[in-house]
């Protein structure tokens, strides 16, 4: 989406801040964790089963890098087409999902510390906009305010 915005194909985007990009308006900061169903049992001697979005998902990339750096074997057990599908897979006990804490629903717990998984850190969620029309700008401000209130 960021590339489409930069190419002028989109007037506004809400995206995770990647790299050292400047500009935009910070809407929130997401802290990440390793979430699984309360009944999830980590299989002994097997790679860590993951539920993620497909590449180029930034959260997936952070999780995979952290596991590789820590020398923890992993495998994709579920790849979803959206966050709702990834959450559903984790709730069903299929795998562990790297998720932002603000979107992890009741029924999922962060098992990272208990299983000595590497920290995933955080990222900024940013609004980038080229909107100047007053009515459209007011609508975008309402979207940003709603995002902030839900994220808080």
C-alpha positions in Angstrom: 0.0 0.0 0.0 2.9 2.4 0.8 4.2 1.9 -2.7 0.8 2.6 -4.3 0.5 5.8 -2.1 4.0 6.9 -3.2 3.1 6.3 -6.8 0.1 8.5 -6.5 -2.4 5.7 -6.8 -3.9 6.3 -3.3 -4.7 9.5 -1.6 -4.2 8.2 1.9 -3.0 5.1 3.7 -2.7 3.7 7.2 0.4 1.5 7.4 3.0 0.2 9.8 6.1 2.4 9.7 8.8 0.5 8.0 12.5 1.4 8.1 13.5 5.1 8.5 10.7 6.6 6.5 9.8 10.1 7.7 6.5 12.0 7.6 3.0 10.9 8.3 0.9 11.1 11.4 1.4 8.6 14.2 -1.9 7.0 15.1 -0.6 4.4 17.7 2.3 2.2 18.6 1.7 -1.5 18.4 3.5 -3.9 20.8 3.8 -7.4 19.5 3.6 -10.8 21.1 3.4 -14.5 20.4 -0.3 -15.5 20.8 -1.8 -18.9 21.1 -5.0 -20.6 22.4 -5.0 -21.4 26.1 -5.2 -25.1 25.1 -2.3 -24.9 22.7 0.5 -27.4 23.4 3.9 -26.8 21.9 4.9 -30.0 20.2 8.2 -31.3 21.6 11.0 -31.8 19.1 9.1 -30.1 16.3 9.5 -26.7 14.7 7.4 -23.9 16.1 4.2 -23.9 14.2 3.2 -20.4 13.0 0.0 -18.8 11.8 0.8 -15.7 9.8 -0.2 -13.6 6.9 1.6 -14.2 3.6 4.7 -12.2 2.6 5.3 -9.3 2.4 3.6 -9.0 5.8 5.9 -6.9 8.0 4.9 -8.6 11.2 5.6 -12.0 9.7 9.0 -10.8 8.6 9.9 -9.5 12.1 8.8 -12.8 13.6 10.7 -15.0 11.2 13.9 -12.8 11.6 13.6 -13.0 15.4 13.2 -16.8 15.3 16.0 -17.3 12.9 18.3 -15.0 14.9 17.5 -17.0 18.1 18.1 -20.3 16.3 14.6 -21.5 16.8 13.2 -23.8 14.2 9.8 -22.9 12.8 7.4 -23.8 10.1 4.3 -22.2 8.6 1.3 -24.2 9.7 -1.3 -21.7 8.5 -1.1 -18.8 6.1 -4.2 -16.5 6.2 -5.5 -14.0 3.8 -6.3 -11.6 6.6 -5.7 -11.0 10.3 -9.1 -12.5 11.1 -8.1 -15.8 9.5 -4.8 -15.8 11.4 -6.6 -15.1 14.7 -9.1 -17.9 14.0 -6.2 -20.4 13.4 -4.6 -19.4 16.6 -7.9 -19.7 18.5 -8.4 -23.1 17.0 -5.1 -24.2 18.5 -3.4 -24.8 15.2 -0.4 -22.5 15.7 1.2 -19.5 17.4 0.4 -16.2 15.8 2.7 -13.1 16.1 0.2 -10.3 16.6 -0.2 -6.8 17.9 -1.5 -6.9 21.5 -4.3 -4.5 20.6 -5.9 -7.0 18.2 -5.4 -10.2 20.1 -8.9 -11.3 21.2 -9.9 -12.9 24.5 -9.0 -16.6 24.2 -5.5 -15.9 23.1 -2.6 -15.5 25.5 0.9 -14.3 24.9 3.1 -17.4 25.4 6.4 -15.8 24.4 7.9 -15.5 27.9 6.8 -19.0 29.0 8.3 -20.6 26.0 11.4 -18.3 25.8 10.5 -16.9 22.4 12.4 -13.8 21.3 10.8 -10.4 21.8 9.1 -9.0 18.8 9.2 -5.3 19.7 6.9 -2.7 18.4 6.0 -0.5 15.4 4.3 2.7 14.7 1.0 2.8 12.8 1.1 5.9 10.6 -1.4 7.8 8.5 0.0 9.3 5.2 -2.2 11.6 3.3 -2.2 13.9 0.3 -5.8 14.9 0.9 -6.5 18.7 0.8 -10.2 18.9 0.0 -11.8 20.2 3.3 -14.7 17.6 3.3 -12.4 14.7 2.5 -9.9 15.9 5.1 -12.6 16.1 7.7 -13.6 12.5 6.9 -10.0 11.4 7.1 -9.6 13.2 10.5 -12.7 11.2 11.7 -11.1 7.9 10.5 -7.8 8.8 12.3 -9.7 9.8 15.5 -11.7 6.5 15.5 -8.5 4.5 14.9 -6.8 6.2 17.9 -9.8 5.7 20.2 -10.1 2.0 19.2 -6.3 1.5 19.6 -6.2 3.1 23.1 
